Amino acid sequence: LLLIREGDRVHVAYPQRRNRSINELTEEHAYEWTRFSKEERLTLFIHFRMPDIVSPLVSGGRRHFSGEEVLVIALTRIATGLSFLAMVNSFGIVTQESTPVFFTGLLSIFSLHFTTKYQGEA
């Protein structure tokens, strides 16, 4: 029989969320990380039709992300090639969350491109 006390539980301290919305990024960080200005990121957010709430399959951690978070993280990964571990310091995102968020962002972007291209929708 295993006795687990409240003091024995390990509390995971997730890093503080930062630099995840279009308005939070400074112009220097925005261009350095995503290669787009604030106005261009807003235009991409609208034209990519990013959903307001994204719920990727994440093991542990937060399971709901804003569309802005997904877009900023995906653009940063594509533009810089930073590892998910290096992105922890920039965005305060744990590696278990960053991989599904990135791939969800890619799926959103590319599914829109292919559905509009091949179905003739604008």
Contacts in CASP RR format, 6 or more apart in sequence:
PFRMAT RR
TARGET T0000
AUTHOR 0000-0000-0000
METHOD contacts of the structure
MODEL  1
LLLIREGDRVHVAYPQRRNRSINELTEEHAYEWTRFSKEERLTLFIHFRM
PDIVSPLVSGGRRHFSGEEVLVIALTRIATGLSFLAMVNSFGIVTQESTP
VFFTGLLSIFSLHFTTKYQGEA
14 61 0 8 1.000
14 62 0 8 1.000
14 92 0 8 1.000
14 94 0 8 1.000
15 88 0 8 1.000
15 92 0 8 1.000
15 93 0 8 1.000
15 94 0 8 1.000
16 92 0 8 1.000
17 91 0 8 1.000
17 92 0 8 1.000
17 93 0 8 1.000
18 24 0 8 1.000
18 91 0 8 1.000
18 92 0 8 1.000
19 25 0 8 1.000
19 29 0 8 1.000
19 72 0 8 1.000
19 90 0 8 1.000
19 91 0 8 1.000
19 92 0 8 1.000
20 66 0 8 1.000
20 68 0 8 1.000
20 69 0 8 1.000
20 72 0 8 1.000
20 73 0 8 1.000
20 91 0 8 1.000
20 93 0 8 1.000
21 66 0 8 1.000
21 68 0 8 1.000
21 69 0 8 1.000
21 72 0 8 1.000
22 38 0 8 1.000
22 41 0 8 1.000
22 42 0 8 1.000
22 45 0 8 1.000
22 68 0 8 1.000
22 71 0 8 1.000
22 72 0 8 1.000
23 38 0 8 1.000
25 33 0 8 1.000
25 34 0 8 1.000
25 38 0 8 1.000
25 72 0 8 1.000
27 37 0 8 1.000
27 38 0 8 1.000
30 36 0 8 1.000
30 37 0 8 1.000
30 38 0 8 1.000
30 41 0 8 1.000
31 37 0 8 1.000
32 80 0 8 1.000
33 72 0 8 1.000
33 75 0 8 1.000
33 76 0 8 1.000
33 79 0 8 1.000
33 80 0 8 1.000
33 90 0 8 1.000
34 41 0 8 1.000
34 72 0 8 1.000
34 75 0 8 1.000
34 76 0 8 1.000
34 79 0 8 1.000
35 75 0 8 1.000
35 79 0 8 1.000
36 44 0 8 1.000
36 75 0 8 1.000
41 71 0 8 1.000
41 72 0 8 1.000
41 75 0 8 1.000
44 71 0 8 1.000
44 75 0 8 1.000
45 67 0 8 1.000
45 68 0 8 1.000
45 71 0 8 1.000
48 71 0 8 1.000
48 108 0 8 1.000
48 109 0 8 1.000
48 112 0 8 1.000
49 108 0 8 1.000
49 112 0 8 1.000
50 67 0 8 1.000
50 68 0 8 1.000
50 70 0 8 1.000
50 71 0 8 1.000
50 105 0 8 1.000
50 108 0 8 1.000
51 67 0 8 1.000
51 108 0 8 1.000
52 66 0 8 1.000
52 67 0 8 1.000
53 64 0 8 1.000
53 65 0 8 1.000
53 66 0 8 1.000
53 67 0 8 1.000
54 64 0 8 1.000
54 65 0 8 1.000
54 66 0 8 1.000
54 67 0 8 1.000
54 69 0 8 1.000
54 70 0 8 1.000
54 101 0 8 1.000
54 104 0 8 1.000
54 105 0 8 1.000
54 108 0 8 1.000
55 63 0 8 1.000
55 64 0 8 1.000
55 65 0 8 1.000
56 63 0 8 1.000
56 65 0 8 1.000
56 100 0 8 1.000
56 101 0 8 1.000
56 103 0 8 1.000
56 104 0 8 1.000
57 100 0 8 1.000
58 96 0 8 1.000
58 97 0 8 1.000
58 100 0 8 1.000
58 101 0 8 1.000
59 96 0 8 1.000
60 96 0 8 1.000
61 94 0 8 1.000
61 96 0 8 1.000
61 97 0 8 1.000
62 97 0 8 1.000
65 97 0 8 1.000
65 101 0 8 1.000
65 104 0 8 1.000
69 101 0 8 1.000
70 101 0 8 1.000
70 104 0 8 1.000
70 105 0 8 1.000
70 108 0 8 1.000
71 105 0 8 1.000
72 91 0 8 1.000
73 87 0 8 1.000
73 91 0 8 1.000
73 93 0 8 1.000
73 98 0 8 1.000
73 101 0 8 1.000
73 102 0 8 1.000
73 105 0 8 1.000
74 101 0 8 1.000
74 102 0 8 1.000
74 105 0 8 1.000
74 106 0 8 1.000
74 109 0 8 1.000
76 82 0 8 1.000
76 87 0 8 1.000
76 90 0 8 1.000
76 91 0 8 1.000
77 84 0 8 1.000
77 87 0 8 1.000
77 102 0 8 1.000
82 90 0 8 1.000
84 95 0 8 1.000
84 98 0 8 1.000
84 99 0 8 1.000
84 102 0 8 1.000
85 95 0 8 1.000
87 93 0 8 1.000
87 98 0 8 1.000
88 94 0 8 1.000
88 95 0 8 1.000
88 98 0 8 1.000
91 98 0 8 1.000
93 101 0 8 1.000
115 121 0 8 1.000
116 122 0 8 1.000
END
